[in-house]
């Protein structure tokens, strides 16, 4: 299954290629959470509440796309779409988490700062494009609109997390 999620991340497959079975979504979310938690244990955490943020991320993404698919009348595609989204996040967890850690680690190192930021932006763009690809297949709309929807989700989540997790820090 991981190979299929990898193919979705590089646009060779889509959410329609996933089985529409109810157990797929919780298994995929479980894999994403376990891998993210493992990486969080291996790398020194940037924040003490990172496990809460991980749980909030799962809830936010699941609810965001459930609402989106309800609004556009495609709720029957939710399981495959959400499984594809979390599967791609699982595939991209290592480069995503490592790039965030490296950005924080080398924030004040002039030599490494630029290459680390370039790598982090590349991972962010890859993630954005992979999500847009999933949405394009699900919504049967153009890539531009799907990029806008993917970016809107990422921005809304970031702003919500800044509001929730930055208070008092």
Residue pairs with C-beta under 8 A, 6 or more apart in sequence:
1 28
1 87
2 31
2 87
2 90
2 91
4 13
4 17
4 18
4 87
5 28
5 84
5 87
5 88
5 90
5 91
6 91
7 13
7 17
8 14
8 15
8 17
8 84
8 87
8 88
8 130
8 133
8 134
9 88
9 91
9 92
9 126
9 130
10 130
11 129
11 130
11 133
14 84
14 133
14 134
14 137
15 77
15 80
15 81
15 83
15 84
15 134
15 137
15 138
16 80
16 137
18 24
18 80
18 83
18 84
18 87
19 80
20 79
20 80
21 79
22 79
24 79
24 80
24 83
25 79
25 82
25 83
25 86
28 82
28 83
28 86
28 87
28 90
29 58
29 62
29 86
31 86
31 87
31 90
32 58
32 86
32 87
32 89
32 90
32 93
33 54
33 55
33 58
35 90
35 93
35 94
36 54
36 93
36 97
37 51
37 54
39 93
39 94
39 97
39 98
40 50
40 51
40 54
40 97
43 97
43 98
43 101
44 101
46 100
46 101
46 104
47 53
47 165
47 169
49 165
52 165
53 161
53 165
56 161
56 164
57 157
57 161
58 86
60 157
60 160
61 82
61 85
61 86
61 89
61 153
61 157
62 82
64 153
64 156
64 157
65 78
65 81
65 82
65 85
65 153
66 75
66 78
66 82
68 149
68 153
69 75
69 77
69 78
69 81
69 138
72 139
74 81
74 138
74 139
77 138
80 138
81 134
81 135
81 138
84 134
85 131
85 134
88 127
88 130
88 131
88 134
89 96
89 127
92 123
92 126
92 127
92 130
95 123
95 126
96 123
96 127
99 116
99 119
99 120
99 123
99 124
100 120
102 112
102 116
102 119
102 120
103 116
103 117
103 120
105 116
106 112
106 113
106 116
107 113
127 154
128 147
128 150
128 151
128 154
129 147
131 146
131 150
131 153
131 154
132 143
132 146
132 147
132 149
132 150
133 143
133 146
135 141
135 146
135 149
135 150
136 142
136 143
136 146
139 145
139 146
139 149
